Structure formats: structure tokens, C-alpha cells
Amino acid sequence: MRLDIRYRTRFEFDAPVRESQNELRACPINDGTQQLLNYRVTVSPPVRTLSFIDYWGTQVDHFGVTEAHSTLEVIAEASVLTRDRTEGDHPKQKPENQHDPEFRDRHLEYLARTGHTDWCAKIAEQANRLAQDAQLDPWATVLAIHEFTGEYLSYQPGATEIGVPVSEIFAKGAGVCQDFAHLAVSMCRSVGIPARYVSGYLFSTDSQIIGDPGGNPDGSITGTPDQRGEPESEPETDPDSAGDLVRVQTHAWFEAAVPGRGWLPLDPTNRLAVGRRHVKIGHGRDYDDVPPLRGVYSGPGTPRMEASVEIRRMDPAQPPTARMQPLVSHAPGTQSKGNTAQSQTARSQTAQQQQ
């Protein structure tokens, strides 16, 4: 499937700001199931962008506006070819155990508690019950956690905000896609299964798929996983038909490391296996490692934000219109440390766009 994506965020300040420094994470990755054809970033006021790969493998586009400005707009455009995952994407490798020291050392960062995944006793108890019911099989346990999260949480836009503890989300029983992902990650880690948070895009013209504005008002999803121990697949459509356009926001799901099988990606918000409609931007320990846009500004102004994502299904034979924007630097061994402000009046601006 060929998808053209247009990500846009605009800030309007009620008073001019003297400077802003920003990091954008909107570029799809290249992996075995998706191929990035083209990508470019446009910033207004016009500035040069510095692009690099952060510690987690995500492309970061850094840009700073050093002159006084009252508006800031960033547009990222990408063309991606995607395909469905197959059994071959999870080949059985050498036998491993999730408790083996070598396995744990390789995934240590995805086993630890973080600010967004600091699970409570009730979350751990529920995850342990699911693991026991799955006879402690990691693959079956991950699928059980995925199904439980999709059933237990109700999708309610505006029910939470970034920074709400996962224990509060569990107690409330409601949230948006980032909350579904954080809960699933927390439950996996609480029973010793490495898991990571994924940021990306979701294309769907199906009103039952959350991420499309035409979804059910209560966020409910019809249909259940089948009885073969596999998550429900995405609805079948013609992958080569072109012209469909959806307006959404960025999306979130999770991936769990199954010993001997690799990373298993699942979308608990929609109770789906991740497939050709999902476009991955990057992954990390939680939301804070892959926010779509984060920055700071100096000045008295208060920003008002508008954010949107448009995704259009295209004919794979049609060439992309946007040219590839090359990386200026490549730093795979260093993690981006975020922005700092020189002024005491510096304030942060974070685009909370995932739904």
C-alpha cells in the first residue's frame, strides 16, 4: 500500500516570542514492512533544519527560530510503501527464555519502570493472572494483555492528558491511544516481558477503526480476536486502490519482545495486529522518547496550537511529489537530550497529538 502523509502543527502566540527551539519526530522509519520513499520538512518562518537519528533509532528534525515571531508552523510530508506482516516476520529462532540473563540484558531498557509506565500492584496482579492463564507462555501472555487492554479501557478523547500515571488510567478505565499503549507496556514489563511504546500513523476509511474521525462516539470496536491465539487482522480492502483521504492525528501502539520470536507489534486501541495501515515513526521506553513535537520558547506569549494529519492512499506506480530530505548528521550512538533555554522566561511547547 502506498500512503502519502502530511503532518502539520501551527502555533499562534498572543504576543511575539523572541526565540523557539524545537524537535520534530514525524519521519517514518525504514524497516522490513515499510519503505520510506520521500520525506521533507517545511518550517515557517523559514529556517534550516538539522536532522539526525537519536538513541532509539528515530529521525529527529531540529529547528530553531531566533528572530521574534508570533506564529510557528511546521509541515512534514512523507510517502511510504507498506505491507502486511507475515509469519516470516516472526521466525522461530534459537530457544530463549525471558528470564535468561543474556535476553534480559539485551532488553534491559524495555523492562524498567518509567514515568509513564510505573505500574501499581493492581496492574501487576492483573498481568500475572493473564500470564498464569496463558501457562506463562510469553507469546500467549502478550496476546492476552493486548486483548485485555482493548477490552478493559474505554476510548474517550479528552479523558486524560500527557503525564497522567498509568495507575490512574487503570483506575479510570478510560483513555486515548497513548494510554492503551502505556498500560499494555506496563503490564508486559510487570511480568518480565520487554515492551516498548510506538508512535506512528494509522490510515483507515473504516469508521470502526479509532484514528478516523468517523469512529464510534464512544470509541467502541466491534468484533473480537479469533480463537487461534492471534489478534484480529485489519479489514480487507484493495491495497492498490487510490484516492481515499483521511484526517486524523498521530497514533500509538506497543511492541513486545517475545523470546525466540522477536518484536510483536499490536494495536490495543483497535484490538488489531499492526499491518499495512500502520506507519511507524519510532519507538522508545514511553511517550517521552518519541513525542511528535517538543520545544521551548522564550518570551511572554502564550501559544494556541492547531495540529492535524492527512493521509491519502495513492497508486504505488505514481511517483512521490516530495523529494527526499537528506540527513545532515547521523548520531546513532547518542541520545537527544532535548532543548534548553537561556532565558528564565523560557517555556515549553509540546504538541500532544496522539489520540
Disulfide bonds with the S-S distance in Angstrom:
none
